[in-house]
Amino acid sequence: MESIITSLNYTAPLPLYKTEKPFYSNVPAPDGRQSNQVAWSYPDIQIRDIRSQLEEFTLDTHGFEVVKYGIEGIEENFDSDKWIEQNYYPVVHDLLKSHFGATSVKIFDHTVRKRSTPKQIRDLKENQSSLPAPRQPSYSVHCDQTFLSGENRIKLHMGAGADGLLRKRCRIINVWRPLFGPLDDSPLTFCDWQTVDVDRDYKAADLIFPHYIGEQFLVTYHPQHQWYFLGGQRSNEFTLLKCWDNKKEVARCVAHTSFVNPKALSSARPRESVEFRCMVFTNDV
């Protein structure tokens, strides 16, 4: 298995977090702070390429897996949320329903990310463009949900039917793919669930929205962690990331982050990707 050496940004082990919960606020805070999160860069992290051993990595053991689905192509319509919801939600829905044998699938969110250079972002601001700067890749190690917030997400989106669904198997899966391939710039890497210790490595952090307070896990460094990625990922190769699972005997959430690929050419096309946050319901318990 080939590998690369790079750096990753983990949450700093600050004494502050013994008395103050980490948070990130999407609304103005009374004290003016948007966040108290601090990340440190850790060098010399080995990230192994799973290209030659795709079938060996599974959601329930490692917290991630790769599924090939559909045909490869460059998507030009992903600037339109309406187009994505009308044309691509059904694709992701069918993929998950078929892959898991699901009784139902609920897609509750999606994000398109297009890496921009600092100059491109400055130009948008200087030209007073009405277009918002594209969402950028996230370069801090995290898990999208905590064990508490995953269950709360089910209740938030499924309403009166949530209690019945939670008596059976419920999963929150992030479906991630590049908009073109092969992708070399700012790929996604995922940490094998078997190499983390939740009590030691994971720290719950509040995510504050106008209508909702969620939680995610931030992650602190440990040399035991083993990292993987899919080199040269194609647009028809979907990475499934476990964000939450109400079955406790399996991988429950996977730490992940984007990273700077030292092997990417300076001419490599900047990363463009889309991710779908989905609830998957099955009849097993």
N, C-alpha and C positions, 0 to 999 in steps of 0.2 A: 504494500500500500504506500503510494507516494505521499509526501507531506511537505509542508512549508513551515517556516518559522516567521512569526510576526508578533505584534503586540496587541493586547486586548485591554479594554477599559472596564475595570471592576469598581464596584462601590467601595469607597475608602472606609476602613474600619475606625471611624471617628468616635471618640468618647461621647460626642454630642448625641449619638443615636441611643445611648443608654438612658437618656432622659427625654429625648424628643424624637417622635416618630418621623421618618423621612416622608416628604410629601412633594407633590408637584401640582400647582394650581392653574387651571385654565380660566379662572375668574380673578378679578383684583382681590388681593388679600388685605386685611385691615392694617397689617404692619408693612405692607409694600413688598413683601418677599413673594416671588413666584415659586421658589423652591429652596430647600435646604440640602439638596442632594449634591454630593461631591464624588467624583470618580477619579481614580488613579490609574495610570497606564502601567501595565505589567509587561515587560519585554520577554522575548525568547519563549513564546508560547508555541507549542507544536500543534499544527492542525492537519489532520490526515484526510486525504481525498478518498471518498468511498466509491468512486466511479467503478472500480473493478469488483466491488463486493456489495452492490446495491441491495441484493436480496437478503443479506445478513442482518440488516438494521430494521427494527420494527418499532411501531409506536408503543406497544405495551412493555417492551423490554428496554429500549433505549430512549424513548420519548419522541422519536422522529422516524420518518421513512419517506422514500421517494416513489411516486407513482407516475408512470407514463400514461398520458391520456390525450386523445385527440391528435391533431396534426400540428406540426411546427409551423410558425409563421410570425410575422411582425404585426403587432396590433397598433393601428393608428387611431382608434376611437376611444382610447382610455382616458382622454381628457374630459370626457362627458360622463358624469355620474349617472345620468339618466340612461345613457346607452349601456353602461356596465350593468345596471340593475335589470334592464330589459333583456339584454342579450347574453350577459356572462353569468349572472346569478343562476340561470337554468343549467349552464354547463357545470358549475361547481356543485350545485344541488345533485345533479345526476351522478357525478363522479363519486360523491360521498355516499349517496344512497346505495349505489352499486357496490362500492368498496367495503362498506360496513354491513350491508344487508339491513340498512336502517329502516325503522318504521316511519320516521320523519326527520327532516333536516330543516333548520332555521338559520338563515344567513342574516346576521344582525348588524354587520358593519363591513366596510372595506376601505383600504387606503392604497393610493397610488403614490409611489415615490420615484422621483427623478433627480439623481444627484446633479447638483449645480455647483459650479466653481464660485468662490467668493465674488469674483468680478461679475459673473452673470447676475447674482443676487443684487449687487450694488447697482448694476445698470438698470434693473427693474425699478429700484427705489428712486434712482436719479431721474429716470424718465417718467416718474410718477405714474407708472403703469397701473391700470385698474386690475390687472391680473395678480393674484397672490403668488408669492414665491412657492415653487413646488415643495411638497414635503420631502425632507431629506432622509437618507438612511439613518437608522439609529445605531450609534457606535458604543453603547453601554450595555453590558451584560444584564439581562433581565428575563423574567417570565411574565407573560401577559396577565395572568390571574394568580391570586392566592387561593388556598383551599376554601376560604370563606367567601371571597368575591365571586368565585365560579358558581357556587350555589346561588348567591344573590342575583347573578346575571340570569340564571334560569328563571328565577322568580320574577325578575323585572320584565323579561320579554315574553314569558309564557303565561303570566297572569294566573287565573283560577285553575288552570290545568297543571301548574308546576308541581304541586305536591304529588299528584299521581305519576307524573313523569319521573320525579326524583326517587320513587320507589323502585324504579328499574335503572338500567345503565344510561348515564348521561355523560357526554363528553363535549368539551369545547376544543375545537380544532382550528388552528390557523393554517389556511391553504395559501402557500406562497409560490410565486413563479416569476421569472423574468419576462419582460415584454419582448425580448429578442434573445437570440443565442448564437454562438456560445457567450455566456457572461463571464467576464474576467474581473471587471471593476467592481469593487465593494460587494463581494458575495456575502452570503449568509453562512454563519457557522453555528453549530449546535453542540451542546455539552451532553455527553452520555449520562443519562439519569443514574446509572449504576455507580457513577464516580462522584456523586454529590451527597452531602449530608445535610438534610433540610434544616435541622436545628443549628448546625454550625455555619452553613453557607448562605442561607436564604433569610432575607429581612423584609418584612411587609412594609409597603409604602403606600400612602394615600394618593389617589388620583382624583382631583377635585374638578367636577364639571358643574355647570349651572343647575342641572337637574338631577345630579347623581354623584355620589362619592364611591368610587371603586377602589380596588387595591391591586397592586402588582408586587411581585417579589423582585427586589434588588438582590444582587449576588456579590459576595465577597470572595476574594481569591483563595484558592487552596491548590497546592501542587498536584494533588490527586486527580484533579479534573482532566478529562480526556475530551478533546475537541475534534469535530469532523466537519467537512463541507463537501459539496458536490462540484468538482472542478468542471469548468466549461458547461455549466448548466444550460439546457435548451428550454425553449418556451413551452414545449409540451411535456416537460418534466416538472411535476408538481411536488414540492416539499410539503409534507404534512407534519405540523408541529403540535404536540400535545400541550394544550394550555391548562386543561383541568379535566379531571375524571373523578366520578364519585365511587369508582371501584378502587379500593385502597391497596390491593395486592399487586398493582401494576405501576408502571411509570405514570406519575400523576401530572407533571408539568416539566417542560424542558427549558433550560436556560439557553439563550441564543443572543446573537448580536451580528451586526455587519462588521467587516474588518477590512483593513487596507491590505490588498494582495500584493506582496512584493514582486511577484512574477508577472503581474499585469504590465503590458507595454504602455508607454506614455500615450500611444495613439489609440488605446482601447476605448471603445465607446462607453461613455458614462452610464452607470447603472440606471436602468428603468425597471420597475417591478410593481406587482400588484399583490395584495394579500387580502384574504377574505376571512373574517372571523365567524365561525359557524358552530351551531349546536347540533349534535348528532345524537339521536335517540334510538335505542335498540331494546329488544324485549328481554335480553339476558340481564342478570343481576350480579 
